[in-house]
Amino acid sequence: MENVKNEEYVICPRCKQEVYKEAIICPFCKFGIMAWLEGEIDENGEPIENKSK
Ligand SMILES: [Zn+2]
């Protein structure tokens, strides 16, 4: 497997900017990137119930 650099980025669902995956919040709109990636909130910032414990 090659080291794919661009997988370190995600598109912020709120502002559509490229955001570093390890950013806790989007630097552009303050969206909670980490919480979203972990499935804690949806793209609207709404909390998601933890279905799989
Ligand atoms: Zn954003």
mmCIF file of the protein (N, C-alpha, C, O) and its ligand, coordinates in Angstrom:
data_MODEL
# 
_entry.id   MODEL 
# 
loop_
_entity.id 
_entity.type 
_entity.pdbx_number_of_molecules 
1 polymer     1 
2 non-polymer 1 
# 
_entity_poly.entity_id                      1 
_entity_poly.type                           'polypeptide(L)' 
_entity_poly.nstd_linkage                   no 
_entity_poly.nstd_monomer                   no 
_entity_poly.pdbx_seq_one_letter_code       MENVKNEEYVICPRCKQEVYKEAIICPFCKFGIMAWLEGEIDENGEPIENKSK 
_entity_poly.pdbx_seq_one_letter_code_can   MENVKNEEYVICPRCKQEVYKEAIICPFCKFGIMAWLEGEIDENGEPIENKSK 
_entity_poly.pdbx_strand_id                 A 
# 
loop_
_entity_poly_seq.entity_id 
_entity_poly_seq.num 
_entity_poly_seq.mon_id 
_entity_poly_seq.hetero 
1 1  MET n 
1 2  GLU n 
1 3  ASN n 
1 4  VAL n 
1 5  LYS n 
1 6  ASN n 
1 7  GLU n 
1 8  GLU n 
1 9  TYR n 
1 10 VAL n 
1 11 ILE n 
1 12 CYS n 
1 13 PRO n 
1 14 ARG n 
1 15 CYS n 
1 16 LYS n 
1 17 GLN n 
1 18 GLU n 
1 19 VAL n 
1 20 TYR n 
1 21 LYS n 
1 22 GLU n 
1 23 ALA n 
1 24 ILE n 
1 25 ILE n 
1 26 CYS n 
1 27 PRO n 
1 28 PHE n 
1 29 CYS n 
1 30 LYS n 
1 31 PHE n 
1 32 GLY n 
1 33 ILE n 
1 34 MET n 
1 35 ALA n 
1 36 TRP n 
1 37 LEU n 
1 38 GLU n 
1 39 GLY n 
1 40 GLU n 
1 41 ILE n 
1 42 ASP n 
1 43 GLU n 
1 44 ASN n 
1 45 GLY n 
1 46 GLU n 
1 47 PRO n 
1 48 ILE n 
1 49 GLU n 
1 50 ASN n 
1 51 LYS n 
1 52 SER n 
1 53 LYS n 
# 
loop_
_struct_asym.id 
_struct_asym.entity_id 
A 1 
B 2 
# 
loop_
_chem_comp.id 
_chem_comp.type 
_chem_comp.mon_nstd_flag 
ALA 'L-peptide linking' y 
ARG 'L-peptide linking' y 
ASN 'L-peptide linking' y 
ASP 'L-peptide linking' y 
CYS 'L-peptide linking' y 
GLN 'L-peptide linking' y 
GLU 'L-peptide linking' y 
GLY 'peptide linking'   y 
ILE 'L-peptide linking' y 
LEU 'L-peptide linking' y 
LYS 'L-peptide linking' y 
MET 'L-peptide linking' y 
PHE 'L-peptide linking' y 
PRO 'L-peptide linking' y 
SER 'L-peptide linking' y 
TRP 'L-peptide linking' y 
TYR 'L-peptide linking' y 
VAL 'L-peptide linking' y 
ZN  non-polymer         . 
# 
_pdbx_entity_nonpoly.entity_id   2 
_pdbx_entity_nonpoly.name        ? 
_pdbx_entity_nonpoly.comp_id     ZN 
# 
_pdbx_nonpoly_scheme.asym_id         B 
_pdbx_nonpoly_scheme.entity_id       2 
_pdbx_nonpoly_scheme.mon_id          ZN 
_pdbx_nonpoly_scheme.ndb_seq_num     1 
_pdbx_nonpoly_scheme.pdb_seq_num     101 
_pdbx_nonpoly_scheme.auth_seq_num    101 
_pdbx_nonpoly_scheme.pdb_mon_id      ZN 
_pdbx_nonpoly_scheme.auth_mon_id     ZN 
_pdbx_nonpoly_scheme.pdb_strand_id   A 
_pdbx_nonpoly_scheme.pdb_ins_code    . 
# 
loop_
_atom_site.group_PDB 
_atom_site.id 
_atom_site.type_symbol 
_atom_site.label_atom_id 
_atom_site.label_alt_id 
_atom_site.label_comp_id 
_atom_site.label_asym_id 
_atom_site.label_entity_id 
_atom_site.label_seq_id 
_atom_site.pdbx_PDB_ins_code 
_atom_site.Cartn_x 
_atom_site.Cartn_y 
_atom_site.Cartn_z 
_atom_site.occupancy 
_atom_site.B_iso_or_equiv 
_atom_site.pdbx_formal_charge 
_atom_site.auth_seq_id 
_atom_site.auth_comp_id 
_atom_site.auth_asym_id 
_atom_site.auth_atom_id 
_atom_site.pdbx_PDB_model_num 
ATOM   1   N  N  . MET A 1 1  ? 0.842   -1.208 0.000  1.00 0.00 ? 1   MET A N  1 
ATOM   2   C  CA . MET A 1 1  ? 0.000   0.000  0.000  1.00 0.00 ? 1   MET A CA 1 
ATOM   3   C  C  . MET A 1 1  ? 0.872   1.251  0.000  1.00 0.00 ? 1   MET A C  1 
ATOM   4   O  O  . MET A 1 1  ? 1.797   1.388  0.800  1.00 0.00 ? 1   MET A O  1 
ATOM   5   N  N  . GLU A 1 2  ? 0.560   2.137  -0.896 1.00 0.00 ? 2   GLU A N  1 
ATOM   6   C  CA . GLU A 1 2  ? 1.259   3.422  -0.901 1.00 0.00 ? 2   GLU A CA 1 
ATOM   7   C  C  . GLU A 1 2  ? 0.655   4.344  0.143  1.00 0.00 ? 2   GLU A C  1 
ATOM   8   O  O  . GLU A 1 2  ? -0.508  4.227  0.528  1.00 0.00 ? 2   GLU A O  1 
ATOM   9   N  N  . ASN A 1 3  ? 1.484   5.248  0.572  1.00 0.00 ? 3   ASN A N  1 
ATOM   10  C  CA . ASN A 1 3  ? 1.013   6.226  1.543  1.00 0.00 ? 3   ASN A CA 1 
ATOM   11  C  C  . ASN A 1 3  ? 0.226   7.314  0.816  1.00 0.00 ? 3   ASN A C  1 
ATOM   12  O  O  . ASN A 1 3  ? 0.803   8.162  0.136  1.00 0.00 ? 3   ASN A O  1 
ATOM   13  N  N  . VAL A 1 4  ? -1.082  7.280  0.964  1.00 0.00 ? 4   VAL A N  1 
ATOM   14  C  CA . VAL A 1 4  ? -1.935  8.209  0.225  1.00 0.00 ? 4   VAL A CA 1 
ATOM   15  C  C  . VAL A 1 4  ? -2.197  9.447  1.077  1.00 0.00 ? 4   VAL A C  1 
ATOM   16  O  O  . VAL A 1 4  ? -2.986  9.437  2.022  1.00 0.00 ? 4   VAL A O  1 
ATOM   17  N  N  . LYS A 1 5  ? -1.514  10.484 0.706  1.00 0.00 ? 5   LYS A N  1 
ATOM   18  C  CA . LYS A 1 5  ? -1.564  11.701 1.514  1.00 0.00 ? 5   LYS A CA 1 
ATOM   19  C  C  . LYS A 1 5  ? -2.960  12.317 1.572  1.00 0.00 ? 5   LYS A C  1 
ATOM   20  O  O  . LYS A 1 5  ? -3.383  12.837 2.604  1.00 0.00 ? 5   LYS A O  1 
ATOM   21  N  N  . ASN A 1 6  ? -3.657  12.247 0.457  1.00 0.00 ? 6   ASN A N  1 
ATOM   22  C  CA . ASN A 1 6  ? -4.934  12.976 0.429  1.00 0.00 ? 6   ASN A CA 1 
ATOM   23  C  C  . ASN A 1 6  ? -6.006  12.335 1.283  1.00 0.00 ? 6   ASN A C  1 
ATOM   24  O  O  . ASN A 1 6  ? -7.074  12.912 1.486  1.00 0.00 ? 6   ASN A O  1 
ATOM   25  N  N  . GLU A 1 7  ? -5.720  11.130 1.790  1.00 0.00 ? 7   GLU A N  1 
ATOM   26  C  CA . GLU A 1 7  ? -6.695  10.542 2.703  1.00 0.00 ? 7   GLU A CA 1 
ATOM   27  C  C  . GLU A 1 7  ? -6.638  11.158 4.091  1.00 0.00 ? 7   GLU A C  1 
ATOM   28  O  O  . GLU A 1 7  ? -7.435  10.836 4.971  1.00 0.00 ? 7   GLU A O  1 
ATOM   29  N  N  . GLU A 1 8  ? -5.681  12.046 4.261  1.00 0.00 ? 8   GLU A N  1 
ATOM   30  C  CA . GLU A 1 8  ? -5.600  12.732 5.545  1.00 0.00 ? 8   GLU A CA 1 
ATOM   31  C  C  . GLU A 1 8  ? -6.557  13.914 5.610  1.00 0.00 ? 8   GLU A C  1 
ATOM   32  O  O  . GLU A 1 8  ? -6.655  14.614 6.617  1.00 0.00 ? 8   GLU A O  1 
ATOM   33  N  N  . TYR A 1 9  ? -7.255  14.108 4.501  1.00 0.00 ? 9   TYR A N  1 
ATOM   34  C  CA . TYR A 1 9  ? -8.176  15.242 4.452  1.00 0.00 ? 9   TYR A CA 1 
ATOM   35  C  C  . TYR A 1 9  ? -9.601  14.773 4.232  1.00 0.00 ? 9   TYR A C  1 
ATOM   36  O  O  . TYR A 1 9  ? -9.840  13.759 3.576  1.00 0.00 ? 9   TYR A O  1 
ATOM   37  N  N  . VAL A 1 10 ? -10.522 15.503 4.774  1.00 0.00 ? 10  VAL A N  1 
ATOM   38  C  CA . VAL A 1 10 ? -11.936 15.256 4.523  1.00 0.00 ? 10  VAL A CA 1 
ATOM   39  C  C  . VAL A 1 10 ? -12.563 16.569 4.069  1.00 0.00 ? 10  VAL A C  1 
ATOM   40  O  O  . VAL A 1 10 ? -12.026 17.652 4.305  1.00 0.00 ? 10  VAL A O  1 
ATOM   41  N  N  . ILE A 1 11 ? -13.701 16.446 3.420  1.00 0.00 ? 11  ILE A N  1 
ATOM   42  C  CA . ILE A 1 11 ? -14.443 17.644 3.030  1.00 0.00 ? 11  ILE A CA 1 
ATOM   43  C  C  . ILE A 1 11 ? -15.444 17.954 4.125  1.00 0.00 ? 11  ILE A C  1 
ATOM   44  O  O  . ILE A 1 11 ? -16.317 17.144 4.437  1.00 0.00 ? 11  ILE A O  1 
ATOM   45  N  N  . CYS A 1 12 ? -15.310 19.112 4.691  1.00 0.00 ? 12  CYS A N  1 
ATOM   46  C  CA . CYS A 1 12 ? -16.248 19.537 5.723  1.00 0.00 ? 12  CYS A CA 1 
ATOM   47  C  C  . CYS A 1 12 ? -17.654 19.574 5.140  1.00 0.00 ? 12  CYS A C  1 
ATOM   48  O  O  . CYS A 1 12 ? -17.884 20.230 4.124  1.00 0.00 ? 12  CYS A O  1 
ATOM   49  N  N  . PRO A 1 13 ? -18.600 18.876 5.772  1.00 0.00 ? 13  PRO A N  1 
ATOM   50  C  CA . PRO A 1 13 ? -19.955 18.805 5.227  1.00 0.00 ? 13  PRO A CA 1 
ATOM   51  C  C  . PRO A 1 13 ? -20.703 20.134 5.317  1.00 0.00 ? 13  PRO A C  1 
ATOM   52  O  O  . PRO A 1 13 ? -21.719 20.331 4.650  1.00 0.00 ? 13  PRO A O  1 
ATOM   53  N  N  . ARG A 1 14 ? -20.210 21.006 6.115  1.00 0.00 ? 14  ARG A N  1 
ATOM   54  C  CA . ARG A 1 14 ? -20.915 22.268 6.306  1.00 0.00 ? 14  ARG A CA 1 
ATOM   55  C  C  . ARG A 1 14 ? -20.424 23.333 5.321  1.00 0.00 ? 14  ARG A C  1 
ATOM   56  O  O  . ARG A 1 14 ? -21.232 23.992 4.666  1.00 0.00 ? 14  ARG A O  1 
ATOM   57  N  N  . CYS A 1 15 ? -19.106 23.502 5.218  1.00 0.00 ? 15  CYS A N  1 
ATOM   58  C  CA . CYS A 1 15 ? -18.583 24.596 4.385  1.00 0.00 ? 15  CYS A CA 1 
ATOM   59  C  C  . CYS A 1 15 ? -17.875 24.093 3.131  1.00 0.00 ? 15  CYS A C  1 
ATOM   60  O  O  . CYS A 1 15 ? -17.423 24.892 2.311  1.00 0.00 ? 15  CYS A O  1 
ATOM   61  N  N  . LYS A 1 16 ? -17.776 22.759 2.976  1.00 0.00 ? 16  LYS A N  1 
ATOM   62  C  CA . LYS A 1 16 ? -17.204 22.137 1.778  1.00 0.00 ? 16  LYS A CA 1 
ATOM   63  C  C  . LYS A 1 16 ? -15.727 22.467 1.569  1.00 0.00 ? 16  LYS A C  1 
ATOM   64  O  O  . LYS A 1 16 ? -15.219 22.391 0.450  1.00 0.00 ? 16  LYS A O  1 
ATOM   65  N  N  . GLN A 1 17 ? -15.060 22.824 2.626  1.00 0.00 ? 17  GLN A N  1 
ATOM   66  C  CA . GLN A 1 17 ? -13.626 23.068 2.537  1.00 0.00 ? 17  GLN A CA 1 
ATOM   67  C  C  . GLN A 1 17 ? -12.873 21.782 2.883  1.00 0.00 ? 17  GLN A C  1 
ATOM   68  O  O  . GLN A 1 17 ? -13.379 20.930 3.613  1.00 0.00 ? 17  GLN A O  1 
ATOM   69  N  N  . GLU A 1 18 ? -11.671 21.659 2.353  1.00 0.00 ? 18  GLU A N  1 
ATOM   70  C  CA . GLU A 1 18 ? -10.827 20.534 2.696  1.00 0.00 ? 18  GLU A CA 1 
ATOM   71  C  C  . GLU A 1 18 ? -10.216 20.786 4.068  1.00 0.00 ? 18  GLU A C  1 
ATOM   72  O  O  . GLU A 1 18 ? -9.568  21.806 4.306  1.00 0.00 ? 18  GLU A O  1 
ATOM   73  N  N  . VAL A 1 19 ? -10.438 19.832 4.957  1.00 0.00 ? 19  VAL A N  1 
ATOM   74  C  CA . VAL A 1 19 ? -10.008 20.008 6.340  1.00 0.00 ? 19  VAL A CA 1 
ATOM   75  C  C  . VAL A 1 19 ? -9.160  18.821 6.752  1.00 0.00 ? 19  VAL A C  1 
ATOM   76  O  O  . VAL A 1 19 ? -9.490  17.679 6.432  1.00 0.00 ? 19  VAL A O  1 
ATOM   77  N  N  . TYR A 1 20 ? -8.089  19.076 7.446  1.00 0.00 ? 20  TYR A N  1 
ATOM   78  C  CA . TYR A 1 20 ? -7.236  18.003 7.936  1.00 0.00 ? 20  TYR A CA 1 
ATOM   79  C  C  . TYR A 1 20 ? -8.040  17.103 8.871  1.00 0.00 ? 20  TYR A C  1 
ATOM   80  O  O  . TYR A 1 20 ? -8.724  17.572 9.781  1.00 0.00 ? 20  TYR A O  1 
ATOM   81  N  N  . LYS A 1 21 ? -7.939  15.789 8.619  1.00 0.00 ? 21  LYS A N  1 
ATOM   82  C  CA . LYS A 1 21 ? -8.753  14.816 9.331  1.00 0.00 ? 21  LYS A CA 1 
ATOM   83  C  C  . LYS A 1 21 ? -8.590  14.873 10.843 1.00 0.00 ? 21  LYS A C  1 
ATOM   84  O  O  . LYS A 1 21 ? -9.531  14.621 11.594 1.00 0.00 ? 21  LYS A O  1 
ATOM   85  N  N  . GLU A 1 22 ? -7.385  15.207 11.272 1.00 0.00 ? 22  GLU A N  1 
ATOM   86  C  CA . GLU A 1 22 ? -7.134  15.201 12.703 1.00 0.00 ? 22  GLU A CA 1 
ATOM   87  C  C  . GLU A 1 22 ? -7.500  16.516 13.370 1.00 0.00 ? 22  GLU A C  1 
ATOM   88  O  O  . GLU A 1 22 ? -7.304  16.693 14.573 1.00 0.00 ? 22  GLU A O  1 
ATOM   89  N  N  . ALA A 1 23 ? -8.030  17.431 12.580 1.00 0.00 ? 23  ALA A N  1 
ATOM   90  C  CA . ALA A 1 23 ? -8.524  18.665 13.179 1.00 0.00 ? 23  ALA A CA 1 
ATOM   91  C  C  . ALA A 1 23 ? -9.736  18.335 14.048 1.00 0.00 ? 23  ALA A C  1 
ATOM   92  O  O  . ALA A 1 23 ? -10.612 17.579 13.629 1.00 0.00 ? 23  ALA A O  1 
ATOM   93  N  N  . ILE A 1 24 ? -9.789  18.878 15.211 1.00 0.00 ? 24  ILE A N  1 
ATOM   94  C  CA . ILE A 1 24 ? -10.933 18.617 16.084 1.00 0.00 ? 24  ILE A CA 1 
ATOM   95  C  C  . ILE A 1 24 ? -12.156 19.363 15.569 1.00 0.00 ? 24  ILE A C  1 
ATOM   96  O  O  . ILE A 1 24 ? -13.264 18.828 15.537 1.00 0.00 ? 24  ILE A O  1 
ATOM   97  N  N  . ILE A 1 25 ? -11.934 20.591 15.173 1.00 0.00 ? 25  ILE A N  1 
ATOM   98  C  CA . ILE A 1 25 ? -13.011 21.362 14.553 1.00 0.00 ? 25  ILE A CA 1 
ATOM   99  C  C  . ILE A 1 25 ? -12.536 21.952 13.237 1.00 0.00 ? 25  ILE A C  1 
ATOM   100 O  O  . ILE A 1 25 ? -11.344 22.192 13.046 1.00 0.00 ? 25  ILE A O  1 
ATOM   101 N  N  . CYS A 1 26 ? -13.473 22.181 12.336 1.00 0.00 ? 26  CYS A N  1 
ATOM   102 C  CA . CYS A 1 26 ? -13.161 22.825 11.071 1.00 0.00 ? 26  CYS A CA 1 
ATOM   103 C  C  . CYS A 1 26 ? -12.668 24.248 11.340 1.00 0.00 ? 26  CYS A C  1 
ATOM   104 O  O  . CYS A 1 26 ? -13.334 25.004 12.047 1.00 0.00 ? 26  CYS A O  1 
ATOM   105 N  N  . PRO A 1 27 ? -11.511 24.625 10.789 1.00 0.00 ? 27  PRO A N  1 
ATOM   106 C  CA . PRO A 1 27 ? -10.985 25.968 11.028 1.00 0.00 ? 27  PRO A CA 1 
ATOM   107 C  C  . PRO A 1 27 ? -11.765 27.055 10.298 1.00 0.00 ? 27  PRO A C  1 
ATOM   108 O  O  . PRO A 1 27 ? -11.595 28.243 10.571 1.00 0.00 ? 27  PRO A O  1 
ATOM   109 N  N  . PHE A 1 28 ? -12.619 26.640 9.369  1.00 0.00 ? 28  PHE A N  1 
ATOM   110 C  CA . PHE A 1 28 ? -13.369 27.615 8.578  1.00 0.00 ? 28  PHE A CA 1 
ATOM   111 C  C  . PHE A 1 28 ? -14.712 27.944 9.211  1.00 0.00 ? 28  PHE A C  1 
ATOM   112 O  O  . PHE A 1 28 ? -15.103 29.109 9.285  1.00 0.00 ? 28  PHE A O  1 
ATOM   113 N  N  . CYS A 1 29 ? -15.422 26.904 9.670  1.00 0.00 ? 29  CYS A N  1 
ATOM   114 C  CA . CYS A 1 29 ? -16.779 27.136 10.154 1.00 0.00 ? 29  CYS A CA 1 
ATOM   115 C  C  . CYS A 1 29 ? -16.999 26.612 11.569 1.00 0.00 ? 29  CYS A C  1 
ATOM   116 O  O  . CYS A 1 29 ? -18.096 26.717 12.116 1.00 0.00 ? 29  CYS A O  1 
ATOM   117 N  N  . LYS A 1 30 ? -15.941 26.044 12.157 1.00 0.00 ? 30  LYS A N  1 
ATOM   118 C  CA . LYS A 1 30 ? -16.005 25.538 13.535 1.00 0.00 ? 30  LYS A CA 1 
ATOM   119 C  C  . LYS A 1 30 ? -16.879 24.308 13.685 1.00 0.00 ? 30  LYS A C  1 
ATOM   120 O  O  . LYS A 1 30 ? -17.312 23.968 14.786 1.00 0.00 ? 30  LYS A O  1 
ATOM   121 N  N  . PHE A 1 31 ? -17.134 23.642 12.564 1.00 0.00 ? 31  PHE A N  1 
ATOM   122 C  CA . PHE A 1 31 ? -17.877 22.387 12.628 1.00 0.00 ? 31  PHE A CA 1 
ATOM   123 C  C  . PHE A 1 31 ? -17.043 21.321 13.333 1.00 0.00 ? 31  PHE A C  1 
ATOM   124 O  O  . PHE A 1 31 ? -15.822 21.285 13.181 1.00 0.00 ? 31  PHE A O  1 
ATOM   125 N  N  . GLY A 1 32 ? -17.682 20.474 14.084 1.00 0.00 ? 32  GLY A N  1 
ATOM   126 C  CA . GLY A 1 32 ? -16.964 19.457 14.869 1.00 0.00 ? 32  GLY A CA 1 
ATOM   127 C  C  . GLY A 1 32 ? -16.545 18.273 14.032 1.00 0.00 ? 32  GLY A C  1 
ATOM   128 O  O  . GLY A 1 32 ? -17.203 17.233 14.036 1.00 0.00 ? 32  GLY A O  1 
ATOM   129 N  N  . ILE A 1 33 ? -15.433 18.435 13.305 1.00 0.00 ? 33  ILE A N  1 
ATOM   130 C  CA . ILE A 1 33 ? -14.949 17.393 12.391 1.00 0.00 ? 33  ILE A CA 1 
ATOM   131 C  C  . ILE A 1 33 ? -14.705 16.066 13.113 1.00 0.00 ? 33  ILE A C  1 
ATOM   132 O  O  . ILE A 1 33 ? -15.108 15.007 12.631 1.00 0.00 ? 33  ILE A O  1 
ATOM   133 N  N  . MET A 1 34 ? -14.060 16.131 14.240 1.00 0.00 ? 34  MET A N  1 
ATOM   134 C  CA . MET A 1 34 ? -13.725 14.882 14.940 1.00 0.00 ? 34  MET A CA 1 
ATOM   135 C  C  . MET A 1 34 ? -14.980 14.143 15.377 1.00 0.00 ? 34  MET A C  1 
ATOM   136 O  O  . MET A 1 34 ? -15.096 12.930 15.199 1.00 0.00 ? 34  MET A O  1 
ATOM   137 N  N  . ALA A 1 35 ? -15.906 14.881 15.946 1.00 0.00 ? 35  ALA A N  1 
ATOM   138 C  CA . ALA A 1 35 ? -17.155 14.264 16.385 1.00 0.00 ? 35  ALA A CA 1 
ATOM   139 C  C  . ALA A 1 35 ? -17.926 13.690 15.202 1.00 0.00 ? 35  ALA A C  1 
ATOM   140 O  O  . ALA A 1 35 ? -18.567 12.644 15.309 1.00 0.00 ? 35  ALA A O  1 
ATOM   141 N  N  . TRP A 1 36 ? -17.854 14.386 14.081 1.00 0.00 ? 36  TRP A N  1 
ATOM   142 C  CA . TRP A 1 36 ? -18.546 13.918 12.882 1.00 0.00 ? 36  TRP A CA 1 
ATOM   143 C  C  . TRP A 1 36 ? -17.902 12.644 12.347 1.00 0.00 ? 36  TRP A C  1 
ATOM   144 O  O  . TRP A 1 36 ? -18.608 11.695 12.006 1.00 0.00 ? 36  TRP A O  1 
ATOM   145 N  N  . LEU A 1 37 ? -16.595 12.609 12.271 1.00 0.00 ? 37  LEU A N  1 
ATOM   146 C  CA . LEU A 1 37 ? -15.877 11.424 11.790 1.00 0.00 ? 37  LEU A CA 1 
ATOM   147 C  C  . LEU A 1 37 ? -16.131 10.222 12.685 1.00 0.00 ? 37  LEU A C  1 
ATOM   148 O  O  . LEU A 1 37 ? -16.169 9.083  12.221 1.00 0.00 ? 37  LEU A O  1 
ATOM   149 N  N  . GLU A 1 38 ? -16.302 10.486 13.946 1.00 0.00 ? 38  GLU A N  1 
ATOM   150 C  CA . GLU A 1 38 ? -16.531 9.389  14.886 1.00 0.00 ? 38  GLU A CA 1 
ATOM   151 C  C  . GLU A 1 38 ? -18.000 9.015  14.987 1.00 0.00 ? 38  GLU A C  1 
ATOM   152 O  O  . GLU A 1 38 ? -18.374 8.142  15.770 1.00 0.00 ? 38  GLU A O  1 
ATOM   153 N  N  . GLY A 1 39 ? -18.828 9.677  14.197 1.00 0.00 ? 39  GLY A N  1 
ATOM   154 C  CA . GLY A 1 39 ? -20.235 9.329  14.132 1.00 0.00 ? 39  GLY A CA 1 
ATOM   155 C  C  . GLY A 1 39 ? -21.048 9.854  15.300 1.00 0.00 ? 39  GLY A C  1 
ATOM   156 O  O  . GLY A 1 39 ? -22.148 9.371  15.568 1.00 0.00 ? 39  GLY A O  1 
ATOM   157 N  N  . GLU A 1 40 ? -20.505 10.843 15.994 1.00 0.00 ? 40  GLU A N  1 
ATOM   158 C  CA . GLU A 1 40 ? -21.227 11.381 17.146 1.00 0.00 ? 40  GLU A CA 1 
ATOM   159 C  C  . GLU A 1 40 ? -22.244 12.439 16.740 1.00 0.00 ? 40  GLU A C  1 
ATOM   160 O  O  . GLU A 1 40 ? -23.255 12.646 17.410 1.00 0.00 ? 40  GLU A O  1 
ATOM   161 N  N  . ILE A 1 41 ? -21.950 13.100 15.629 1.00 0.00 ? 41  ILE A N  1 
ATOM   162 C  CA . ILE A 1 41 ? -22.900 14.081 15.107 1.00 0.00 ? 41  ILE A CA 1 
ATOM   163 C  C  . ILE A 1 41 ? -23.040 13.881 13.605 1.00 0.00 ? 41  ILE A C  1 
ATOM   164 O  O  . ILE A 1 41 ? -22.145 13.335 12.960 1.00 0.00 ? 41  ILE A O  1 
ATOM   165 N  N  . ASP A 1 42 ? -24.148 14.317 13.058 1.00 0.00 ? 42  ASP A N  1 
ATOM   166 C  CA . ASP A 1 42 ? -24.311 14.221 11.610 1.00 0.00 ? 42  ASP A CA 1 
ATOM   167 C  C  . ASP A 1 42 ? -23.798 15.503 10.941 1.00 0.00 ? 42  ASP A C  1 
ATOM   168 O  O  . ASP A 1 42 ? -23.248 16.387 11.599 1.00 0.00 ? 42  ASP A O  1 
ATOM   169 N  N  . GLU A 1 43 ? -23.991 15.581 9.621  1.00 0.00 ? 43  GLU A N  1 
ATOM   170 C  CA . GLU A 1 43 ? -23.425 16.697 8.878  1.00 0.00 ? 43  GLU A CA 1 
ATOM   171 C  C  . GLU A 1 43 ? -24.082 18.030 9.229  1.00 0.00 ? 43  GLU A C  1 
ATOM   172 O  O  . GLU A 1 43 ? -23.588 19.095 8.860  1.00 0.00 ? 43  GLU A O  1 
ATOM   173 N  N  . ASN A 1 44 ? -25.188 17.955 9.937  1.00 0.00 ? 44  ASN A N  1 
ATOM   174 C  CA . ASN A 1 44 ? -25.831 19.185 10.401 1.00 0.00 ? 44  ASN A CA 1 
ATOM   175 C  C  . ASN A 1 44 ? -25.411 19.562 11.807 1.00 0.00 ? 44  ASN A C  1 
ATOM   176 O  O  . ASN A 1 44 ? -25.855 20.572 12.350 1.00 0.00 ? 44  ASN A O  1 
ATOM   177 N  N  . GLY A 1 45 ? -24.552 18.744 12.389 1.00 0.00 ? 45  GLY A N  1 
ATOM   178 C  CA . GLY A 1 45 ? -24.117 19.003 13.752 1.00 0.00 ? 45  GLY A CA 1 
ATOM   179 C  C  . GLY A 1 45 ? -25.078 18.468 14.788 1.00 0.00 ? 45  GLY A C  1 
ATOM   180 O  O  . GLY A 1 45 ? -24.979 18.795 15.971 1.00 0.00 ? 45  GLY A O  1 
ATOM   181 N  N  . GLU A 1 46 ? -26.021 17.632 14.337 1.00 0.00 ? 46  GLU A N  1 
ATOM   182 C  CA . GLU A 1 46 ? -26.996 17.064 15.262 1.00 0.00 ? 46  GLU A CA 1 
ATOM   183 C  C  . GLU A 1 46 ? -26.416 15.797 15.898 1.00 0.00 ? 46  GLU A C  1 
ATOM   184 O  O  . GLU A 1 46 ? -25.801 14.984 15.208 1.00 0.00 ? 46  GLU A O  1 
ATOM   185 N  N  . PRO A 1 47 ? -26.606 15.628 17.186 1.00 0.00 ? 47  PRO A N  1 
ATOM   186 C  CA . PRO A 1 47 ? -26.092 14.425 17.845 1.00 0.00 ? 47  PRO A CA 1 
ATOM   187 C  C  . PRO A 1 47 ? -26.735 13.153 17.300 1.00 0.00 ? 47  PRO A C  1 
ATOM   188 O  O  . PRO A 1 47 ? -27.938 13.114 17.042 1.00 0.00 ? 47  PRO A O  1 
ATOM   189 N  N  . ILE A 1 48 ? -25.916 12.111 17.128 1.00 0.00 ? 48  ILE A N  1 
ATOM   190 C  CA . ILE A 1 48 ? -26.400 10.813 16.673 1.00 0.00 ? 48  ILE A CA 1 
ATOM   191 C  C  . ILE A 1 48 ? -26.327 9.842  17.848 1.00 0.00 ? 48  ILE A C  1 
ATOM   192 O  O  . ILE A 1 48 ? -25.323 9.776  18.557 1.00 0.00 ? 48  ILE A O  1 
ATOM   193 N  N  . GLU A 1 49 ? -27.394 9.101  18.037 1.00 0.00 ? 49  GLU A N  1 
ATOM   194 C  CA . GLU A 1 49 ? -27.378 8.114  19.101 1.00 0.00 ? 49  GLU A CA 1 
ATOM   195 C  C  . GLU A 1 49 ? -26.402 7.011  18.762 1.00 0.00 ? 49  GLU A C  1 
ATOM   196 O  O  . GLU A 1 49 ? -26.318 6.559  17.620 1.00 0.00 ? 49  GLU A O  1 
ATOM   197 N  N  . ASN A 1 50 ? -25.677 6.593  19.755 1.00 0.00 ? 50  ASN A N  1 
ATOM   198 C  CA . ASN A 1 50 ? -24.676 5.560  19.553 1.00 0.00 ? 50  ASN A CA 1 
ATOM   199 C  C  . ASN A 1 50 ? -25.345 4.200  19.369 1.00 0.00 ? 50  ASN A C  1 
ATOM   200 O  O  . ASN A 1 50 ? -25.824 3.592  20.326 1.00 0.00 ? 50  ASN A O  1 
ATOM   201 N  N  . LYS A 1 51 ? -25.368 3.733  18.104 1.00 0.00 ? 51  LYS A N  1 
ATOM   202 C  CA . LYS A 1 51 ? -26.061 2.481  17.807 1.00 0.00 ? 51  LYS A CA 1 
ATOM   203 C  C  . LYS A 1 51 ? -25.212 1.272  18.137 1.00 0.00 ? 51  LYS A C  1 
ATOM   204 O  O  . LYS A 1 51 ? -25.733 0.235  18.546 1.00 0.00 ? 51  LYS A O  1 
ATOM   205 N  N  . SER A 1 52 ? -23.905 1.398  17.962 1.00 0.00 ? 52  SER A N  1 
ATOM   206 C  CA . SER A 1 52 ? -23.029 0.262  18.200 1.00 0.00 ? 52  SER A CA 1 
ATOM   207 C  C  . SER A 1 52 ? -22.098 0.557  19.372 1.00 0.00 ? 52  SER A C  1 
ATOM   208 O  O  . SER A 1 52 ? -21.174 1.363  19.262 1.00 0.00 ? 52  SER A O  1 
ATOM   209 N  N  . LYS A 1 53 ? -22.353 -0.094 20.469 1.00 0.00 ? 53  LYS A N  1 
ATOM   210 C  CA . LYS A 1 53 ? -21.546 0.169  21.649 1.00 0.00 ? 53  LYS A CA 1 
ATOM   211 C  C  . LYS A 1 53 ? -20.227 -0.591 21.569 1.00 0.00 ? 53  LYS A C  1 
ATOM   212 O  O  . LYS A 1 53 ? -19.404 -0.497 22.479 1.00 0.00 ? 53  LYS A O  1 
HETATM 213 ZN ZN . ZN  B 2 .  ? -16.266 23.710 7.768  1.00 0.00 2 101 ZN  A ZN 1 
# 
